[in-house]
Amino acid sequence: MTERVKLRLRAETVDAFNHTMFNPPVTDPVNTAFGQLNATIWTEQRKITVAAKLTR
C-alpha cells in the first residue's frame, strides 16, 4: 500500500533588495520644491514570508 504525498512551498517578498522607493517629484512649476523628491512611498523594511503545505 502506497500513498502519494505532495509538498508545496511558497515564498513571498516585499522589497526584497531593500531599495528606497520615492514619491513622484513635485510637478507644480510655481512651487519652490518643483522637481524635488520629498518623501518615500514604502516605509516597511524587507519582508520575506515562506509557507509550506503538505497534502495527500
N, C-alpha and C positions, 0 to 999 in steps of 0.2 A: 504494500500500500504506500503510495507516494502522494505527497501534497505539494502543490506549487505555491511558492511564497514570492511576493514581489515587494521590493523596497523602492520607494520613490523619494528622491532627495530634491529639495527646493531651496534656493538661496535668493535673497533679495537684498539689494544695496541701495542706499541713498547717499549721494555724494561720496562715492567710493574712493575717489582720489583726493578728497578734502580740498577742493578748489573753491575760492571765493566767487560767488555769483553776484553781480551788481545789478541794481535797477537801471532802466534806460536813462540816458542823460537828459538833463533839463533842456526842453526844446523851445521855450518861450524866449524870443530874442531880446525882449526888454528886461528880462530877469537878470540880475547881476551874476547868478550862478549858471548862466547859459553854457551848455556843453559840458557841464561838470557831472560826475557820478557822485551822488550824495549818500547813497545807502546800499546795503546788501539785501538780496532777496531772501536767502536761506540763512536762518540763524542756527539751525541744528548742525552738529558736527557729524562726522562719518557714522553711519548706522548700518550694520550688517545683521540680517536675520537668516537663520538656517533652520529648516524643518525637515523631518523625516516621517514617512508614512509606511507602515508595514501592513500588507494585506495578503489574504489567502486567495 
